[in-house]
Amino acid sequence: MTFENYLQQFEDILNHPENHPTYQDEEYYQYTKMNWARMGRWIKRFEPNLDFDHFVKSIAEKQQWIIITEPWCGDAAHSVPMLAKMASQNSNITLDIQLRDSAPFLIDSYLTNGGKSIPILVIRDENGQDLAVWGPRPAACQELFLKLKEQGVDFSEIKEEIQKWYNADKGVAIQKEIQSLLEK
């Protein structure tokens, strides 16, 4: 689906959770509500930096960027709007958003340490060959997550620290990591 279709589905979940079994769970619904606000902030405020903007606009070959995600995912609330904005900078890049928990279950081919962690970005060439895979979060954020988890920090506190990390980073790490992957 397009980013616009994803936003429409997101809104439909918020307006009609009764039509979406996962979101009838109050916890998932609340995560989704919070993520809608976070995404809205990034949609309004995120702009690729000049180096990345120049880099992404210089991509001459056709690429497909596939983001595997779900509206309830906190990391996705930050990354997905950034990735969508990055992809929109070049007409050679098409964006396809696929839900982790729906067919065709592309996530099964892109597990992280055996788990279905999201978001995952798969960048393919025009022949459908994988050029790069990124996710589920920037490396420094992942290190913070693993460190806090190892220390036995309560999950609600971990989520708060991850939120602070994304706000302070402002998308810089994602841009550097995507550029580095594609320059290889």
N, C-alpha and C positions, 0 to 999 in steps of 0.2 A: 504494500500500500504506500501511497505517497505520504509525506509529512503532514500535509493538509488532511488527508483521510485519517491519519493517526490522531490528529488533534480532534477531529470530529468524533471519532470513536471514544476518545478520552472524555470528551464532553458528554456524550451519550451515557457513558458509565456513571458520571457524576449526577446527571439528571434522571437516569432510570436504572439505578443499581439492581432493581428487581429483574431486569432483563439479562443480567450478567451474573451467573452463579458465584463466581469468585468474589465479587464485590458485595454480595449479600452478607459477607463476613464483615462486621463493623470495623475490625482492625485494618483489613485491606482497603476498605472504603475510606477510612481516615488517612491512610498513607497516600492514597490516590488523590484525595482532596489537597493534602499538603504539597504533593508533587506537582499538581496543576499550578499552584501559586509559584513554586520554584521555577517551573518551566517558563511560565509567563514572564518572570523577571529576566531569565536568560534570553528569551526571544527578544525582549525589548533592549537589553543592555549589551549582549555579547556581540563583539565585532572582532573578526580575526586580526591579529597584529599584522603590521606591514610586511614582515618577512614571510609569514605564512601566506598572506594574501597574494603576494608576488609568486610564491612557490605554487600554490594551488591553481592560480590562473595560468601558469606555464605548462600545466599538464596537457599534452597535445594528443595523447591517445585516449580512446573511449574507455571509461571505467564504470563499473557498477559498484556502488557502496550499499551494502546490505547491513542494516542495523537490526539485530535480534534483541527484543526488549519486551517490557510489559509496563503498563501505567503505574502499577503499585511499586515499582523499583525505584528506590531513592537515588541510587547512582545514576540511573537513566534520566531522572528529572534534570540533572545537571548536564550530562554528556549528550543526550539525544538532540536537544536544540542547538548545541554547539556544532555537532557533527552535521546536522542538517544545514546550518548556515555555511559551514565550510564547503559542503558539496554544492551549494547553490551558487558559489562564486565562479563555477566553470560549467559551461554547457556540455562539455565532454563527459561530465559526471552525472549519472542518474542515481537517484536514491530510492531504495526499496526498504520499507520497514516491515519486518515480520515479527509476529508475536511468538514468544518462546513457548507458550502453552497451547498453541493451536497448530493444526496441520499447515505446512508439511514437516514441522518439528526439526527445522534446520539446526537447532541448538545441539541435537544429538551428535552432529559432526564437529562441534566446536566446544567441547567440554573443557572446563578449567579445573585441573586437578581432580578429574572425575565428576565434577559437579556442573550443574546447569546455570552457572553464574552469568549475569547480564548486567549491563548491555555488552554485546559483542558486535564489533564492526568487522565485516568481511569485505575486503576490497578485491574485486575481480577485474580481469581484463575483458576485452570485448568477446573473447572466446570462452568466457566462463571459468578461466583458470584463476585460482587464488593468487593474488600478488602479496597480500598482507592480511593479518588478522590482529585486531587490537581489542583489549578489554580484559576484565570488566570495569577496570578503573585505572587511572594513571598510576605508574609505578610507585611514586612517592606516597600516594594515597593508599595504595595497596599495602605498602610497608607499614604505614601508620595503623591500618586496619588489623594486620596480622600481629603487630606488636601489642596493641590494646587487647586483642582477643587472647593472646598468649598470657598476658598479665591477669586475665580473668575479669577484666572490666565489664560491667553490666552493659548489655547490648544497647540500651537506650542512651547511655553515655557515649558508647562507640559511635552511634548514629549522629549524635550531636558534634562530636569531634570531627567526623567525616564531613559534615555540613560546613563547619568552620573552615576546614581545609579547602573545600571547593570554593567557598566565598573569597578566601584569601588568594587562591591561585588564579582565579578569573579566567580559566581556560588555557593558560599558558602551557601547562604540561601536556595537555591533549594535543595541542598544535605541534609542539616539538616532537612528540612521539609519533604522530601520524606522518609528519614530514620525514623523520628519520626512517621509518618503515618503508616509505615510498622511494626514498633516495637510494636504497640498497640495490 
